[in-house]
Structures are given as C-alpha cells and as structure tokens.
Amino acid sequence: MHAPRSPQAITPDLLLLAYRSGIFPMADARDDPEIFWVEPRKRAILPLDGFHCSRSLARTLRRGRFTVTCNAAFERVLDACAAPRGEARDTWISHRIEQTYLAMHEDGHAHSIECWLDGELAGGLYGVGFDRVFCGESMFSRVPDASKVALAWLVAALRRSGAALLDCQFMTPHLASMGAVEIAQKRYLGLLARAQSPRYSGEAAGEGLGGAATEGAGVGAGLALPEGFAALLGDAKVAGSSSSPGNFIAQSLIQTS
C-alpha cells in the first residue's frame, strides 16, 4: 500500500518516526525528487531464531573466505545497493533518500555489514536500527555468497545485541530460502510495538518476535549493532575461533536453525 507522495524534506527524525510507525520511503528513480511512503499489506520478517544456515553457507562461513566488518564502509555499501541491477534500469534509492540514510548513519541509526575479498568490497547490506528493531533495507553481492554471509553475520550480531525483530520489508525467494516468513501488516505492527516497548523481555521472543535476549542487553536497551558485532568477535576469540570467527558464527546459527 502506497501513501501519497510527499515533497516534505526527509529529516533523520522524520525517517526514524516513519520506521517506528511501520512505514518506509521509496522513489521511482535515482533522480526523482519526490518520495512515497510504503506500508505493505504483507510484511517479510526473518525470525532471529529461525535463520536457515544451509550446509554450503556454513562451509563458506567456516572457511573464512570473506573478511566481515560493521560500519567500515557505509557510504560505499549504500552506493552499491542503489546501483541498478540485472534488467532494472533504475533504483528506488533516490539521491534524496540516500542523503537521509547518510545523515541517519551519522546519528547512529543506520548501519552496514561489509564483506571483503582480497581487500575489495564483495558484498554487504545496510538498514536502520532502533530499540530492539532492525529494518533491513537492501543488500548487494559482487561475489557469490557475499550477501548471504553478510546476512548471517547480521543475524548473529542482532542476536548478540538482544534484538527482537528483523524486518525484511518484502519477501523474495532469496530471503525465503534463509528463513524469512511473510506476515500480515497488522501482526507486524504488533511485533514492532512490542519490540519498542520498554517492558519487552526475553520471554516475549517466544511468541513470534524471534528474539534472542542476551545477558548485558537490559530491558528497554537501545539496539547497538556495532557493539553487538564487536561483542560477537570477542565471543569468537574467547571460544578459540579468532583465526576464523566464521567458525563461531556458523556454529551458533546451526544450533538455532
């Protein structure tokens, strides 16, 4: 469902309010000065305890083929996601929307996961985070499996952060193969409200949020993906997987797949 187009300036505060309300912006083309607000009747989410880590993905993670980082190249990831792909001649990420995401990144509400191969950016994803919610916006891959690895690391980092809801917006075969499910917008709004509630507890995750509350992520704590990512690396080091943190990631995901 599309709301009317808006000529209003998209400030970081306005965009964050939109995500908190269950809507997000899109544009018809890269140079389109206008945006429209989208509230899908069906919403795709990826339950954090239902991520499907295939055997081939687990092998890729264990091999440590990619070096994975968080917020190391947000603008480059955003540019890559905005580039036309396949038969598409344009993108929904307009320059206007892009500038707002960059401002949100500066404010600490937009984050990226990057996959590097031989020092080159091979794939990644970005999204908007607040409270116990992460709204995945877009991903790209220049090398096979790079976006899958980025998503696997995102899920593991969100679990470590005590997140409750990973919004994927629209369902795709790629997301479905990794455990995403489609729910009615009304149900999504309920999950979104609970994930923002200061009264949220780990118990609520068992009722459809797919959360993974962790020690150190107190009730009502804001989502801090970079800190969760760093803590994940620390956990891998303690577990003896510092040479290939992907070993630790694969094991943790397989246990909950």
C-alpha positions as CSV (number, residue, x, y, z in Angstrom):
1,M,0.0,0.0,0.0
2,H,1.4,3.4,-1.0
3,A,0.7,6.6,0.7
4,P,0.6,9.9,-1.2
5,R,3.8,11.4,-2.5
6,S,5.5,13.9,-0.2
7,P,7.5,17.0,-1.1
8,Q,8.4,17.4,2.5
9,A,12.1,17.3,3.4
10,I,13.1,13.9,4.8
11,T,15.0,14.6,8.0
12,P,16.6,11.8,10.0
13,D,13.9,12.4,12.7
14,L,11.1,12.1,10.2
15,L,12.6,8.9,8.7
16,L,13.1,7.3,12.1
17,L,9.5,8.2,13.1
18,A,8.3,6.5,9.9
19,Y,10.2,3.3,10.6
20,R,8.9,3.4,14.2
21,S,5.4,3.6,12.7
22,G,5.9,0.7,10.3
23,I,6.3,2.7,7.0
24,F,9.3,3.4,4.9
25,P,10.2,5.7,1.8
26,M,10.8,4.8,-1.8
27,A,11.2,6.7,-5.0
28,D,10.6,5.8,-8.7
29,A,14.1,6.7,-9.9
30,R,17.5,7.7,-8.7
31,D,17.0,11.3,-9.7
32,D,13.3,11.5,-8.5
33,P,13.0,14.5,-6.1
34,E,9.8,13.1,-4.7
35,I,9.2,10.1,-2.4
36,F,6.2,8.0,-1.5
37,W,5.6,6.2,1.9
38,V,5.1,2.5,1.8
39,E,3.1,0.3,4.2
40,P,2.9,-3.2,2.7
41,R,-0.2,-5.3,3.4
42,K,2.2,-8.3,3.7
43,R,5.5,-7.8,5.6
44,A,8.5,-10.1,5.4
45,I,10.4,-10.7,8.7
46,L,13.3,-13.0,9.5
47,P,12.9,-14.6,12.9
48,L,16.3,-14.4,14.6
49,D,15.9,-17.9,16.0
50,G,14.7,-19.2,12.6
51,F,17.6,-18.3,10.3
52,H,18.3,-21.1,7.9
53,C,22.0,-21.7,7.6
54,S,22.5,-24.2,4.8
55,R,25.4,-26.6,4.7
56,S,27.0,-24.7,1.9
57,L,26.7,-21.4,3.7
58,A,28.1,-23.0,6.9
59,R,31.1,-24.2,4.9
60,T,31.6,-20.8,3.5
61,L,31.5,-19.2,6.9
62,R,33.9,-21.7,8.4
63,R,36.4,-21.2,5.6
64,G,36.6,-17.6,6.5
65,R,36.8,-16.7,2.8
66,F,35.4,-13.2,3.5
67,T,36.6,-10.6,6.0
68,V,33.4,-9.2,7.5
69,T,33.1,-5.7,9.1
70,C,30.4,-3.4,10.5
71,N,30.1,0.3,9.6
72,A,33.5,0.3,7.9
73,A,32.2,1.5,4.5
74,F,28.5,2.6,5.0
75,E,28.5,5.0,2.1
76,R,30.1,2.5,-0.3
77,V,27.5,-0.1,0.6
78,L,24.7,2.4,0.2
79,D,26.0,3.3,-3.3
80,A,26.3,-0.3,-4.3
81,C,22.8,-1.1,-3.1
82,A,21.5,2.0,-5.1
83,A,23.1,0.8,-8.4
84,P,20.7,-0.7,-11.0
85,R,20.9,-4.5,-11.2
86,G,20.1,-7.0,-13.8
87,E,17.3,-5.8,-16.1
88,A,16.4,-3.0,-13.8
89,R,17.2,0.4,-15.3
90,D,16.8,2.4,-12.1
91,T,16.6,2.1,-8.3
92,W,14.1,3.1,-5.6
93,I,17.0,4.6,-3.6
94,S,17.0,8.2,-4.8
95,H,19.7,10.7,-4.1
96,R,17.3,12.4,-1.7
97,I,16.7,9.2,0.2
98,E,20.4,8.3,0.2
99,Q,21.4,11.6,1.8
100,T,18.9,11.0,4.6
101,Y,20.3,7.5,5.2
102,L,23.8,9.0,5.4
103,A,22.6,11.5,8.0
104,M,21.0,8.7,10.0
105,H,24.3,6.8,9.9
106,E,26.0,9.9,11.3
107,D,23.3,9.9,14.1
108,G,23.9,6.2,14.9
109,H,20.6,4.8,13.5
110,A,21.8,3.3,10.2
111,H,24.4,0.6,9.9
112,S,26.1,-1.6,7.4
113,I,27.7,-5.0,7.2
114,E,30.5,-5.4,4.7
115,C,32.1,-8.5,3.1
116,W,35.6,-8.1,1.8
117,L,37.6,-10.4,-0.5
118,D,41.2,-9.7,-1.1
119,G,40.8,-6.1,0.1
120,E,37.8,-5.4,-2.3
121,L,34.2,-4.8,-1.3
122,A,32.5,-8.0,-2.4
123,G,29.0,-7.5,-0.9
124,G,27.1,-6.2,2.0
125,L,23.8,-4.8,3.4
126,Y,22.5,-1.8,5.3
127,G,19.5,-0.9,7.4
128,V,18.0,1.2,10.2
129,G,18.2,0.2,13.8
130,F,16.4,1.5,16.9
131,D,15.4,-0.1,20.2
132,R,15.2,-3.9,19.6
133,V,14.4,-3.5,15.9
134,F,16.5,-3.6,12.7
135,C,14.9,-2.8,9.4
136,G,17.0,-4.3,6.6
137,E,16.9,-2.0,3.6
138,S,18.9,-3.5,0.8
139,M,21.8,-5.9,0.1
140,F,24.2,-6.5,-2.8
141,S,26.7,-9.1,-3.9
142,R,29.5,-8.8,-6.4
143,V,30.9,-12.3,-5.5
144,P,28.7,-15.4,-5.0
145,D,27.6,-15.9,-1.3
146,A,28.8,-12.4,-0.2
147,S,25.3,-11.1,0.6
148,K,24.4,-14.5,2.4
149,V,27.5,-14.2,4.6
150,A,26.6,-10.6,5.4
151,L,23.1,-11.6,6.4
152,A,24.4,-14.5,8.5
153,W,26.7,-12.1,10.4
154,L,23.8,-9.6,10.8
155,V,21.6,-12.2,12.4
156,A,24.3,-13.4,14.7
157,A,25.2,-9.8,15.7
158,L,21.5,-8.9,16.3
159,R,21.0,-12.0,18.5
160,R,24.1,-10.9,20.4
161,S,22.6,-7.4,20.8
162,G,19.4,-8.7,22.3
163,A,17.3,-7.6,19.2
164,A,13.8,-8.8,18.8
165,L,12.7,-8.0,15.3
166,L,14.5,-8.2,11.9
167,D,12.2,-6.5,9.3
168,C,12.9,-7.5,5.6
169,Q,10.0,-5.5,4.2
170,F,9.3,-7.5,1.0
171,M,9.6,-11.3,0.6
172,T,12.0,-12.6,-2.1
173,P,12.9,-16.2,-2.9
174,H,16.4,-15.4,-1.6
175,L,15.1,-14.3,1.8
176,A,12.6,-17.2,2.0
177,S,15.5,-19.7,1.5
178,M,17.2,-18.2,4.5
179,G,14.2,-18.4,6.8
180,A,12.2,-15.3,6.2
181,V,8.4,-15.5,6.6
182,E,5.6,-13.3,5.4
183,I,3.0,-11.9,7.9
184,A,0.1,-9.5,7.8
185,Q,0.9,-5.9,8.3
186,K,-1.4,-5.8,11.4
187,R,0.7,-8.5,13.0
188,Y,3.9,-6.8,12.0
189,L,2.7,-3.6,13.7
190,G,2.0,-5.5,16.9
191,L,5.5,-7.1,16.9
192,L,7.0,-3.7,16.1
193,A,5.2,-2.1,19.1
194,R,6.3,-4.8,21.4
195,A,9.9,-4.7,20.2
196,Q,10.0,-0.9,21.1
197,S,8.3,-1.4,24.4
198,P,10.5,-0.8,27.5
199,R,8.6,-3.6,29.1
200,Y,9.8,-6.1,26.5
201,S,11.5,-9.2,28.0
202,G,13.2,-12.2,26.6
203,E,10.0,-14.2,27.3
204,A,8.2,-12.2,24.6
205,A,10.6,-13.5,22.0
206,G,8.9,-16.9,22.2
207,E,5.7,-15.5,20.9
208,G,6.7,-14.7,17.4
209,L,9.4,-12.0,17.7
210,G,12.2,-14.4,17.1
211,G,14.3,-12.5,19.6
212,A,17.4,-13.8,21.4
213,A,17.7,-11.7,24.5
214,T,21.3,-11.9,25.9
215,E,22.9,-11.1,29.1
216,G,24.0,-7.5,29.2
217,A,21.1,-6.3,27.0
218,G,18.8,-4.9,29.6
219,V,15.1,-4.4,29.2
220,G,14.4,-1.3,27.1
221,A,18.0,-1.1,25.9
222,G,18.5,0.5,22.5
223,L,19.8,-1.6,19.6
224,A,23.5,-1.1,19.1
225,L,24.5,-3.3,16.2
226,P,28.2,-2.2,16.1
227,E,28.6,-3.0,19.8
228,G,26.8,-6.4,19.3
229,F,29.1,-7.1,16.3
230,A,32.2,-6.3,18.4
231,A,30.9,-8.5,21.2
232,L,30.4,-11.3,18.7
233,L,34.0,-11.0,17.7
234,G,35.0,-11.1,21.4
235,D,32.9,-14.2,21.9
236,A,34.6,-15.9,19.0
237,K,38.0,-15.1,20.4
238,V,37.2,-16.5,23.8
239,A,35.9,-19.6,22.1
240,G,39.2,-20.0,20.3
241,S,37.9,-19.0,16.9
242,S,39.8,-15.8,16.4
243,S,41.6,-17.1,13.3
244,S,38.2,-17.6,11.7
245,P,35.3,-16.0,13.5
246,G,33.1,-17.6,10.8
247,N,33.5,-20.9,12.6
248,F,31.8,-19.4,15.7
249,I,29.1,-17.7,13.6
250,A,28.3,-21.0,11.7
251,Q,28.1,-23.0,14.9
252,S,25.8,-20.5,16.7
253,L,23.5,-20.3,13.7
254,I,23.3,-24.1,13.1
255,Q,22.3,-24.6,16.7
256,T,19.2,-22.5,16.2
257,S,18.3,-23.3,12.6
